[in-house]
Structure formats: C-alpha cells, structure tokens
C-alpha cells in the first residue's frame, strides 16, 4: 500500500470542503441545517419577517402589515426597504408587485393597497431587504368585497 504525501492529503481535504460548500450533503449537517441565501451574501441568523393577517379589506383596497424580527435591534434600524408584495391569486405569471412601507413602529409596518379589483382573491407576503438579501414572510391571502 502506498502512502499519500501531505500535499495529496491537503488537496483531497480541500476538494471535499469545496464540494461540501457547493452541494452540502444532508447527512453531515444534522445539527445545523444548510440555509441557502435568497440573494448575494451569507444568511443572517436571527433575522426574519412575519406576514400579519389583513388589518382591513374593502371593495378595492386592503390594509396589510408585517413585522421584522431580529435578535439585534441595531440591524432593524438600518433596514430601509420593507413592505408588502402582492398578486392576484389567479395570476399565472406569479409576478408580485411590491409596495414599500414608509415607517416602522415597534418593528411593525403597514401598507394600504389601492386600485384592487373587487371580489378578487389576492396573495400577499411581507418582505424586507438587508445587506443585499431579500427576506420574505409566509404567504397569506385576502379577498376584496
């Protein structure tokens, strides 16, 4: 049996690490699941957004909100792009329209959607962008009157 050189062992170890970064195996990451970022950058732990239930809904409008949750309050102070994205439930293009909120209050925000179609179901979710990453809450729905 031939012995591998230190350089060969190093090269094999490096290759294994690189392959694991590109396509992590599921068996090696049981204690810390791999989270792929939604855009450029590393995932930020302890930072997410929650979609709240509709506040009120009319014939052609809806008031919706979200809540930014973080274990680090200074991060929330640096988030400037947040709001609600929505689309008609029957939209086959799956294109969401973003409506940016203007003010955070106790880490929560609200937006008022207008010019909606009456008697139509819409899907919506809260979002924010921080450090080139887009965070999205769970998708909920409402129906205009």
Secondary structure, DSSP 8 states (H G I E B T S, - for coil): -----HHHHHHHHHHHHHHHHHS--STT-SSS-----SSSS---TTEEEEE---SEE-SS-EEEEEEEEES-HHHHHT--EEEEEEEETT-TT---EEEE----BTTEEEEEE-S--TT-EEEEEEEEEETTEEEE---EEEE--
